[in-house]
Amino acid sequence: MKKRAISLALVLILCLYAVCFAGAAATRDFELEYQWNLAVFSSKSADESAYFEHALPSSAIQSDDPGISALALSIVQNADGDYEKAKAIYRWVSGNVWYDWDSLEDSTKRGVNSALETLQNRRAVCLGYANLTVALLRAAGVPSLVAAGHAVGESRVDEVFFDFAESFRNGNHVWAEAYIDGRWVIMDVTWATNNKFQHGKYSKRRDPNHEYFDITLYDLSRTHKYSLNYMISPYPVIEFTVPYGVETVADYAFWRNESLERITIPGSVASIGYAAFGHCSNLKAADLPDSIKSISDYAFYRCTSLEDIVIPASVTSIGKYAFSGCTALKSIYIPASVASIETNAFMSTPGVTITGSAGSYAQAYARQNGIPFKAVSLVVP
């Protein structure tokens, strides 16, 4: 009887866990996830000259190495056109490189995962797969790039994977894209392979999975989320509109994105995260909605092209170093709703004038910190 009671209790616990997990998973907004990826995809520069760099070798993508060049030519020798070249390279890499579980689990065993190192070792994590794929594509005359972001199931709890408040610095996956016939063809060679290197042993469980070649953006969005992080930015994004439904511009979301010139943020966003636009040196305009309640520390740190900005009337606080180092900033409107501004929010911003309501906290802050103040009544059209 006692054993039966324990068994029933375990069943109830497992059922409760399943219900809770299903509830958490159900909170995902797939349409929002897709709209985010679509926004990234559609915001890339329309100037094809911007893609010239995606045909050139780099320190980790050694497409000019004689061994890589010779291999690329042998792989694509019977391919008819760039699309077939890309498919042949996808198949070769997914079938001839082993996923290195040993180095994934112990970073001290991990190399640089360059294209050449991956080719020589025939094993790698996702970065090696992507670098080798892109190197072979470029050697075959197909412009290509390494895209970065997040992937479900990769060092991350699934139900929080698409939490937009989570730091974009923690991107955990990369994949390849090839520019063919005026469009980007997405391919995740890592997810295609069924080769496994673990505990020092190689194993091939089955043939490669081809569903990740030229996968649609809609289907990719079920498991992948693009990042606009500076380290491996997928596209030279000039203007970007955050999709409606996003509630927080994540910490470091656009950190060091040096191509970004204009950002438009929708009315669903309540806060600008830590260093969200830090070091966006070409950012000239930021359209902020009335839904924002706070601007976090370092939010626009060293945005050296930003000349003026209007803080919406919903904002109550501006964090430390939020506009520090914005050397071109001439005017910032701070509404009467703001009741807290950190002392060093405008450090190394020599030409700025704060505008706002007479008698406001902003005026008192400007006086205390030796910043010029101009009393104005802002009229929003």
C-alpha positions in Angstrom: 0.0 0.0 0.0 2.8 2.3 0.9 4.6 1.6 -2.4 1.4 2.3 -4.3 1.0 5.6 -2.6 4.6 6.6 -3.4 4.0 5.5 -7.0 0.9 7.6 -7.3 2.7 10.6 -5.8 5.5 10.3 -8.4 2.9 10.1 -11.2 1.2 13.2 -9.9 4.5 15.0 -9.7 5.5 14.1 -13.2 2.1 15.1 -14.5 2.3 18.4 -12.7 5.8 19.0 -14.2 4.5 18.1 -17.7 1.6 20.6 -17.3 3.9 23.3 -16.1 6.4 22.7 -18.9 3.7 22.7 -21.5 2.3 25.9 -20.0 5.8 27.6 -20.2 6.3 26.4 -23.8 2.9 27.6 -24.7 3.9 31.2 -23.7 6.2 31.4 -26.6 4.9 33.8 -29.3 6.1 32.2 -32.5 4.7 35.0 -34.6 6.9 37.5 -32.6 9.9 35.2 -33.0 9.3 35.1 -36.8 8.7 38.9 -37.0 12.0 39.5 -35.2 13.9 37.3 -37.7 12.0 38.9 -40.6 12.9 42.4 -39.4 16.6 41.4 -39.3 16.4 39.7 -42.7 14.6 42.6 -44.4 16.7 45.4 -42.9 19.9 44.6 -44.6 21.4 47.1 -47.0 19.9 47.1 -50.5 23.3 48.1 -51.9 24.9 44.9 -53.3 28.3 46.4 -53.1 27.9 46.0 -49.4 28.2 42.2 -49.9 31.6 42.5 -51.6 33.3 41.7 -48.4 31.4 38.4 -48.2 33.5 37.1 -51.2 36.8 37.8 -49.5 39.0 35.7 -47.3 39.5 36.6 -43.6 41.6 35.3 -40.7 39.1 32.6 -39.8 37.7 32.0 -43.3 40.8 31.2 -45.3 39.1 30.9 -48.7 42.4 31.7 -50.4 44.2 28.7 -48.9 45.4 26.3 -51.7 43.9 23.3 -49.9 40.5 24.9 -49.4 40.5 26.3 -52.9 41.3 22.9 -54.4 38.7 21.1 -52.3 36.0 23.6 -53.3 36.7 23.1 -57.0 36.6 19.4 -56.6 33.3 19.5 -54.7 31.5 21.8 -57.2 33.1 20.5 -60.5 29.8 19.0 -61.6 27.5 21.6 -60.2 25.4 23.7 -62.5 25.2 27.2 -61.1 25.7 28.7 -57.6 22.7 27.1 -56.0 23.9 23.6 -56.9 27.4 24.6 -55.8 26.1 25.6 -52.4 24.1 22.4 -52.1 27.2 20.3 -52.9 29.3 22.1 -50.3 26.5 21.7 -47.7 26.4 18.0 -48.3 30.2 17.6 -48.3 30.7 19.5 -45.0 27.8 17.8 -43.2 29.1 14.4 -44.3 32.8 14.9 -43.7 33.1 16.9 -40.5 32.3 15.5 -37.0 30.6 17.4 -34.3 33.2 17.7 -31.5 31.2 17.0 -28.3 34.5 16.6 -26.3 35.5 20.3 -27.0 31.9 21.5 -26.4 31.9 19.9 -23.0 35.5 21.0 -22.2 36.5 24.4 -23.7 40.2 23.7 -23.0 40.1 21.2 -25.8 38.6 23.7 -28.2 40.7 25.3 -30.9 39.9 28.5 -32.9 37.5 26.6 -35.2 38.8 28.4 -38.3 38.0 27.0 -41.7 41.5 25.6 -42.1 41.7 24.1 -38.6 38.3 22.4 -39.2 39.4 21.0 -42.5 42.6 19.7 -41.0 41.0 18.1 -37.9 37.7 17.1 -39.5 35.9 18.0 -36.3 34.5 21.2 -34.8 31.6 22.9 -33.1 29.1 25.1 -34.9 31.7 27.9 -35.6 34.0 25.5 -37.3 31.2 24.1 -39.5 30.1 27.6 -40.5 33.6 28.9 -41.2 34.5 26.0 -43.4 31.2 26.1 -45.2 31.6 29.8 -45.9 35.3 29.4 -46.9 34.4 26.7 -49.5 31.5 28.8 -50.8 33.7 31.9 -51.2 36.5 29.8 -52.8 33.8 28.5 -55.3 32.8 32.1 -56.1 29.7 32.3 -54.0 29.4 35.3 -51.6 28.6 34.0 -48.1 28.6 34.9 -44.4 28.5 33.5 -40.9 25.2 34.5 -39.2 24.9 34.5 -35.4 22.1 34.1 -32.9 20.5 31.6 -30.5 19.3 28.1 -31.0 16.8 26.1 -29.0 18.4 23.3 -27.1 21.9 24.6 -27.3 23.1 25.4 -23.7 19.7 27.0 -22.9 16.4 26.2 -21.2 13.9 25.9 -24.1 11.1 27.8 -22.5 13.1 31.0 -21.9 14.9 30.8 -25.3 12.9 33.6 -26.9 12.8 35.9 -23.9 13.7 39.2 -25.5 14.9 40.6 -22.2 17.8 38.2 -22.2 21.2 39.5 -23.1 22.1 39.1 -26.8 25.7 38.6 -25.7 24.9 35.1 -24.9 24.3 34.0 -28.5 25.1 30.3 -28.6 25.0 29.3 -32.3 26.2 30.3 -35.8 25.2 29.1 -39.3 26.0 29.9 -42.9 24.2 31.9 -45.6 25.0 32.2 -49.3 24.0 35.1 -51.6 22.6 33.4 -54.7 20.5 34.9 -57.5 19.6 38.0 -55.5 18.6 36.3 -52.2 20.2 34.8 -49.1 20.1 31.0 -48.9 20.1 29.8 -45.3 21.9 26.6 -44.4 22.7 25.2 -41.0 25.3 22.5 -41.7 25.9 21.8 -38.0 22.2 20.8 -37.6 22.5 18.7 -40.8 25.3 16.5 -39.7 24.9 13.2 -37.9 28.6 12.7 -37.4 29.7 12.6 -33.7 33.1 12.8 -32.0 32.8 12.0 -28.3 35.1 10.4 -25.8 37.8 10.4 -28.4 35.7 8.2 -30.8 34.2 9.0 -34.2 30.7 7.7 -35.1 28.4 8.2 -38.0 24.8 7.5 -36.9 23.1 8.1 -40.3 23.3 10.2 -43.4 23.2 14.0 -43.2 19.8 15.8 -42.8 19.1 18.0 -45.8 16.1 19.9 -44.4 18.4 22.7 -43.2 19.6 23.6 -46.7 17.6 26.6 -48.1 15.3 26.4 -45.1 12.7 29.1 -45.1 13.0 31.9 -42.7 9.6 30.9 -41.2 10.7 27.3 -40.5 14.1 28.5 -39.2 12.4 30.7 -36.7 11.0 27.7 -34.9 14.5 27.0 -33.6 16.8 29.9 -34.4 16.8 33.6 -33.5 19.1 36.1 -35.2 21.2 38.4 -33.2 22.4 41.8 -34.3 25.4 41.6 -32.0 28.6 43.2 -33.4 30.7 40.0 -33.2 29.2 38.3 -36.3 26.5 40.7 -37.5 24.6 38.9 -40.3 24.0 42.0 -42.5 25.2 45.6 -42.7 21.9 46.9 -41.1 21.4 50.6 -41.7 17.9 51.1 -40.4 16.0 48.7 -38.1 12.5 48.7 -36.7 12.0 46.5 -33.7 8.8 44.4 -34.2 5.8 45.3 -32.2 5.3 43.0 -29.2 8.9 43.1 -28.0 8.8 44.5 -24.4 12.5 45.2 -23.7 15.4 46.1 -26.0 17.7 43.6 -24.5 21.0 44.2 -22.7 23.8 44.6 -25.4 21.2 44.1 -28.2 23.0 46.3 -30.7 26.3 46.6 -28.9 29.1 47.8 -31.4 26.8 47.5 -34.4 28.7 50.0 -36.4 26.4 50.0 -39.5 23.2 51.0 -37.7 22.1 54.6 -38.4 18.5 54.7 -37.3 16.5 52.6 -34.8 12.7 52.7 -34.5 11.3 51.2 -31.3 7.5 50.3 -31.0 5.0 51.2 -28.3 5.2 47.8 -26.8 8.7 48.4 -25.4 8.9 49.5 -21.8 12.7 49.7 -21.3 16.1 50.2 -23.0 18.5 47.6 -21.6 22.0 47.9 -20.3 24.4 49.1 -23.1 21.7 48.2 -25.7 23.2 50.7 -28.2 26.6 51.1 -26.7 29.3 51.9 -29.3 26.9 52.2 -32.2 29.2 54.8 -33.7 27.0 55.6 -36.7 23.7 55.8 -35.0 22.2 59.2 -35.9 18.5 58.8 -35.0 16.6 56.9 -32.3 12.8 57.1 -32.3 11.6 56.3 -28.8 7.9 55.6 -27.9 5.9 56.9 -25.1 5.8 53.4 -23.5 9.4 53.5 -22.3 9.7 53.8 -18.5 13.5 53.8 -18.1 16.8 54.1 -20.0 19.3 51.9 -18.5 23.0 52.3 -17.7 25.3 52.8 -20.8 22.2 52.6 -23.1 23.6 55.0 -25.7 27.2 55.0 -24.5 29.6 56.4 -27.1 27.0 56.8 -29.9 29.4 59.4 -31.4 27.1 60.3 -34.4 24.0 61.0 -32.3 23.2 64.7 -32.5 19.8 65.1 -30.8 17.3 62.9 -29.1 13.8 63.3 -27.5 13.2 61.4 -24.3 9.5 60.5 -24.2 7.2 61.7 -21.4 6.8 58.2 -20.0 10.4 57.9 -18.9 11.1 58.4 -15.2 14.9 57.6 -15.0 18.1 57.8 -16.9 20.9 55.5 -15.9 24.6 56.1 -15.4 26.7 56.8 -18.4 23.5 56.5 -20.5 24.7 59.2 -23.0 28.4 59.4 -21.9 30.8 59.8 -24.8 28.1 61.0 -27.3 30.5 63.6 -28.5 28.2 64.9 -31.3 25.2 65.3 -29.1 23.9 68.9 -29.2 20.4 68.6 -27.8 18.5 66.2 -25.6 14.9 66.9 -24.5 14.2 65.5 -21.0 10.5 65.7 -20.0 9.2 66.7 -16.5 8.4 63.0 -15.9 12.1 62.2 -15.3 12.9 62.3 -11.6 16.2 60.6 -11.6 19.4 61.1 -13.7 22.7 59.7 -12.7 25.5 62.2 -12.2 27.7 60.8 -14.9 24.9 60.2 -17.5 26.4 62.9 -19.8 30.1 62.5 -19.0 32.4 63.4 -22.0 29.5 64.9 -23.9 30.9 68.4 -24.1 28.5 70.2 -26.5 25.1 69.0 -25.2 22.3 71.3 -24.1 19.4 69.9 -22.1 16.0 71.2 -23.1 12.9 70.7 -21.0 10.3 72.4 -18.8 11.2 75.3 -16.5 11.4 74.2 -12.9 11.8 70.5 -13.8 14.2 68.0 -12.3 16.1 68.2 -15.6 16.7 71.9 -15.1 18.0 71.3 -11.6 20.2 68.5 -12.8 21.6 70.6 -15.6 22.4 73.4 -13.1 24.1 71.1 -10.7 26.3 69.5 -13.4 27.2 72.6 -15.3 25.2 71.7 -18.4 23.5 74.4 -20.5 19.7 74.3 -20.1 17.0 75.7 -22.4 13.4 75.9 -21.2 11.0 74.8 -24.0 7.5 73.4 -24.4 7.7 70.4 -26.6 4.9 70.0 -29.1 4.6 66.6 -30.5 2.8 66.5 -33.9 
